[in-house]
Every structure is written in structure tokens, then in C-alpha cells.
């Protein structure tokens, strides 16, 4: 399977964003509604929740709602409040040695659902580079120009709560915070829809893994690797195996950042087949303001000093969407 990715700069959502939203509207609606009937909030309830828990994003939310016009369902989708459950696989590690600090991650998900977009934005005057995901504002991982990096992994739990999509929560953190401690405190106050693990790193080497869920009190860990579980008793074997491979890599004598990155490109961390293949890898270096998006045989570097718009098409071989 082939998939094309684009890198674009868009300081504020405008006509180009609206065209993308309209083109992906059906997919966004499927994501929000899920597979079965559910008691979804009204658009007014969604805006009230956003104003209460992420008021920093409210002007931007109102802007995109104005762009789509009088569309109740679109406004609900754009709030990302109480979406249907989804699950995805990810592997993440923090590197504090030479060439660090760095956050390295793989994102595993069905190829045909993941957005094609990497972007540089400046919604609030603070520039953010990240992997965007529809329907609006969501980030799977990203970094702001103050040197804060945030990245997500599904936590493995099945609980569904009255909260927000984690991808919008990451956007809020990167729009407003500069250091890990600030981001941890903010994320603790926002209700999350599903079990999620968030890895945070800043330019000073400050780091944390935050375990979130609608059925638990937020917990903070200083571990250096994270996959798709929070407690070992609830972990799937594949998640434990990937995490152990990363811990072994971090602890290996004479290990380097390059050695760690290679582990992300090889089994068992890198998934080459199945319905949730590794879509991309990323190496964020917050002190340098740089990120490398990586596929086997390809490194696509971007930075705040030099963000280059363009496109890249990757062959995933036998992996399917």
C-alpha cells in the first residue's frame, strides 16, 4: 500500500482548512459517532465543556465553527468532546544521553485513517510543529518553539468517559505550556474520553509519562519508555514486549540515540503488517527545535529554523489500510 504525506505551513485555519474539513467530513463523522448509537452532547454543551476545561482554545474553536457555518453536527465534531472510542498502538521512549534530550516514537494505526498532514502552525503566536489528525486541531505528537514535546499512546483500558479526545488535549498543551511541569498540571485538569498515556519532554531534559483515564486518578511516572498499557496486569503481551525492547535499548552498554532509533525501525517495535502498521516514526529534539519524521529508507527533517513544505509518498508493502 502506498500513502502520501504532506508538510504545510498554516498559521491560522482558513479557506484551505475549510476545504480539507469538507473533503474529510464523512470520515470525521464516522470517527465521532463510532459504530453504534450513543447519547451525544449538543453543540451548546460541547462549547460549554470546552470553555470550562480548555478556554485557551475557545477563540480558535469559534473561528472554525464560523468557517463551517450553521452546522450543529460539525460543531459537535469540532469540539472533540465525548467522541466514540478508538484504539491505536504506539511505542515511545525518552533519550537523555548524547545528542539529547530526544523523544522517539512510533505511531501504529490503520493507514487509510491516519491524516496525511504534518504542519507548522501559529494559532496563538507560539509556533507548533506536529503530526496533525482530523477533524480540527488534533495532534498525535508535536513540539512548540519553547521546546516542549508531547506525544500520545493509547493506555489500553476500555473505559469511556465524559471527556475530550486526547489529540485536542495535546494541542492545548502545546499552545499554552513551555515546560513539562506546566503540561502535567494542565493535563490533570482536563477530563479525557479514554485511557491514554502521554509522554512529555522539554528542552531542559525535564520529562514525564502521564497515565490518564476516565476511570482513574492521573498518575505521573519518570519511566523512560511507554507503550499501550498502564498496569502490567492489564497489558497485552505485544505491548509489554515492545516496551521491554525499548528499555533494553536504553540500558544497553554504549547505547546511542542512533541505536535507539534503529530499534524503532525493527521488530518487535516496528510493525510491518496487519491492520495497524507503523505509520511513521519521529525523533523530536526540543533543544534544537528539530524533528525527523522517519520511514525505513527515508528521513524527513523539519525545524522551526527551516520548515520546508512538500510531499513524500511511502510504500508500506503488504501492510493494508
VENNORMO-V159620 format. One record per residue. N is the residue number from 1. RES is the residue in one small letter. OMEGA is omega in degrees with one decimal (NA if undefined). D_FIRST is the distance of its C-alpha to the first C-alpha in whole Angstrom. Layout:
BEGIN
((N,RES,OMEGA,D_FIRST) (N,RES,OMEGA,D_FIRST))
END
This chain:
BEGIN
((1,x,175.9,0) (2,x,174.7,4) (3,x,178.8,7) (4,x,176.5,10) (5,x,177.9,13) (6,x,172.1,17) (7,x,-176.0,20) (8,x,173.6,23) (9,x,178.0,27) (10,x,-174.2,28) (11,x,-179.6,32) (12,x,173.8,32) (13,x,-178.7,30) (14,x,-177.4,32) (15,x,179.7,31) (16,x,176.3,27) (17,x,-178.4,26) (18,x,178.5,28) (19,x,178.3,26) (20,x,-180.0,23) (21,x,179.4,24) (22,x,-179.4,25) (23,x,-177.6,22) (24,x,-174.3,20) (25,x,-177.4,23) (26,x,179.1,22) (27,x,178.7,20) (28,x,179.1,22) (29,x,177.5,25) (30,x,178.3,23) (31,x,-174.6,22) (32,x,-177.0,26) (33,x,-176.4,27) (34,x,-172.8,25) (35,x,-175.8,25) (36,x,179.3,29) (37,x,178.6,32) (38,x,177.9,34) (39,x,-176.5,37) (40,x,-180.0,35) (41,x,174.0,37) (42,x,177.6,39) (43,x,179.0,38) (44,x,177.8,41) (45,x,178.4,41) (46,x,-179.6,37) (47,x,178.2,39) (48,x,179.0,42) (49,x,179.0,40) (50,x,179.2,38) (51,x,-178.3,41) (52,x,-169.4,43) (53,x,178.5,40) (54,x,-176.3,38) (55,x,178.8,41) (56,x,-178.5,39) (57,x,-173.4,36) (58,x,178.5,38) (59,x,-180.0,39) (60,x,176.3,35) (61,x,179.5,35) (62,x,179.7,38) (63,x,-177.8,36) (64,x,175.0,33) (65,x,177.1,35) (66,x,179.5,37) (67,x,-178.2,34) (68,x,177.5,33) (69,x,-174.9,36) (70,x,-174.3,38) (71,x,-174.6,35) (72,x,-177.5,36) (73,x,178.6,33) (74,x,179.8,31) (75,x,177.2,33) (76,x,179.2,33) (77,x,-175.8,29) (78,x,178.0,30) (79,x,-176.0,32) (80,x,179.1,30) (81,x,179.8,33) (82,x,175.3,32) (83,x,175.3,29) (84,x,-178.0,27) (85,x,171.3,26) (86,x,177.9,23) (87,x,178.5,22) (88,x,179.8,19) (89,x,178.3,19) (90,x,172.2,20) (91,x,-174.3,22) (92,x,177.9,25) (93,x,177.6,28) (94,x,179.5,31) (95,x,-177.3,32) (96,x,-178.9,36) (97,x,179.6,36) (98,x,-175.3,36) (99,x,179.0,34) (100,x,0.8,34) (101,x,179.7,34) (102,x,171.1,30) (103,x,-179.5,28) (104,x,-178.5,25) (105,x,166.5,22) (106,x,173.7,18) (107,x,-178.3,17) (108,x,-176.4,15) (109,x,174.9,14) (110,x,-170.5,11) (111,x,-175.3,9) (112,x,-179.2,9) (113,x,-177.7,13) (114,x,177.0,14) (115,x,179.4,15) (116,x,-161.7,14) (117,x,162.8,18) (118,x,-172.8,20) (119,x,169.6,23) (120,x,-179.6,27) (121,x,177.1,29) (122,x,-175.0,33) (123,x,-172.9,34) (124,x,-176.4,37) (125,x,176.7,38) (126,x,-177.4,36) (127,x,-179.3,33) (128,x,171.4,30) (129,x,179.5,27) (130,x,175.5,24) (131,x,-176.6,20) (132,x,174.6,21) (133,x,178.8,20) (134,x,13.1,21) (135,x,-179.4,24) (136,x,169.5,26) (137,x,-173.7,27) (138,x,177.4,25) (139,x,173.7,24) (140,x,173.6,22) (141,x,-178.8,24) (142,x,-176.8,26) (143,x,174.7,29) (144,x,-172.9,32) (145,x,173.0,34) (146,x,177.7,37) (147,x,174.6,35) (148,x,177.9,34) (149,x,176.7,30) (150,x,-177.7,29) (151,x,-174.2,26) (152,x,168.2,25) (153,x,176.3,24) (154,x,-174.9,25) (155,x,177.1,28) (156,x,179.8,27) (157,x,-177.2,30) (158,x,-177.3,30) (159,x,177.9,33) (160,x,-174.9,32) (161,x,-179.2,35) (162,x,-177.0,36) (163,x,-174.2,35) (164,x,170.7,32) (165,x,-178.9,28) (166,x,-177.1,28) (167,x,175.4,26) (168,x,177.0,29) (169,x,176.5,31) (170,x,176.5,29) (171,x,-178.2,30) (172,x,179.3,33) (173,x,-176.4,34) (174,x,175.8,32) (175,x,-167.5,34) (176,x,-172.4,38) (177,x,178.4,38) (178,x,-175.4,39) (179,x,-176.7,39) (180,x,-177.1,38) (181,x,177.7,41) (182,x,-177.5,41) (183,x,178.5,37) (184,x,-178.7,38) (185,x,178.7,41) (186,x,-176.9,39) (187,x,177.8,36) (188,x,-174.5,39) (189,x,-175.7,41) (190,x,177.3,38) (191,x,-177.6,37) (192,x,-175.7,33) (193,x,-174.6,32) (194,x,174.2,30) (195,x,-176.7,30) (196,x,173.8,29) (197,x,-179.1,29) (198,x,176.1,29) (199,x,-177.4,30) (200,x,177.8,32) (201,x,173.7,33) (202,x,-172.4,35) (203,x,179.1,37) (204,x,-172.7,40) (205,x,173.1,38) (206,x,-175.7,39) (207,x,177.4,36) (208,x,167.0,36) (209,x,-176.7,33) (210,x,179.0,34) (211,x,-175.9,34) (212,x,174.5,34) (213,x,179.9,34) (214,x,-176.5,36) (215,x,-177.6,38) (216,x,172.1,39) (217,x,178.2,41) (218,x,179.0,39) (219,x,-178.1,39) (220,x,179.1,38) (221,x,173.6,37) (222,x,175.3,38) (223,x,-175.9,35) (224,x,178.8,33) (225,x,-173.9,30) (226,x,172.6,28) (227,x,-169.8,25) (228,x,172.8,25) (229,x,179.5,29) (230,x,174.8,32) (231,x,-176.2,35) (232,x,-176.8,34) (233,x,-178.2,36) (234,x,-171.7,33) (235,x,168.2,30) (236,x,-175.4,27) (237,x,-178.9,27) (238,x,178.3,24) (239,x,179.0,25) (240,x,-179.8,28) (241,x,179.2,27) (242,x,179.1,24) (243,x,-179.2,27) (244,x,177.3,30) (245,x,178.8,27) (246,x,177.8,28) (247,x,176.9,31) (248,x,179.1,32) (249,x,179.2,30) (250,x,-175.7,32) (251,x,-175.8,35) (252,x,178.6,35) (253,x,178.4,38) (254,x,-177.5,37) (255,x,177.0,34) (256,x,176.0,32) (257,x,178.7,30) (258,x,177.7,28) (259,x,179.7,28) (260,x,179.7,27) (261,x,178.5,24) (262,x,177.8,23) (263,x,178.8,23) (264,x,-178.3,21) (265,x,-178.2,18) (266,x,172.8,19) (267,x,2.7,19) (268,x,-176.2,21) (269,x,179.1,20) (270,x,-176.9,16) (271,x,-174.0,14) (272,x,-176.4,11) (273,x,177.0,11) (274,x,-174.5,12) (275,x,-180.0,12) (276,x,-178.7,13) (277,x,172.6,11) (278,x,-176.7,13) (279,x,178.2,11) (280,x,169.7,14) (281,x,178.8,17) (282,x,174.2,21) (283,x,179.5,24) (284,x,176.1,27) (285,x,-171.2,30) (286,x,180.0,32) (287,x,179.3,35) (288,x,-176.4,34) (289,x,-173.4,32) (290,x,172.0,29) (291,x,171.2,25) (292,x,171.2,22) (293,x,-167.0,19) (294,x,167.0,17) (295,x,176.8,14) (296,x,-179.8,14) (297,x,-176.8,16) (298,x,171.4,16) (299,x,-179.4,19) (300,x,-175.6,20) (301,x,176.0,23) (302,x,178.9,25) (303,x,175.2,29) (304,x,178.1,31) (305,x,-177.8,33) (306,x,176.2,30) (307,x,-174.9,28) (308,x,175.7,25) (309,x,-179.6,24) (310,x,-177.2,20) (311,x,175.5,17) (312,x,-179.5,14) (313,x,-175.2,10) (314,x,176.9,8) (315,x,180.0,6) (316,x,176.8,5) (317,x,-174.8,5) (318,x,178.0,6) (319,x,-177.3,6) (320,x,177.6,6) (321,x,NA,8))
END
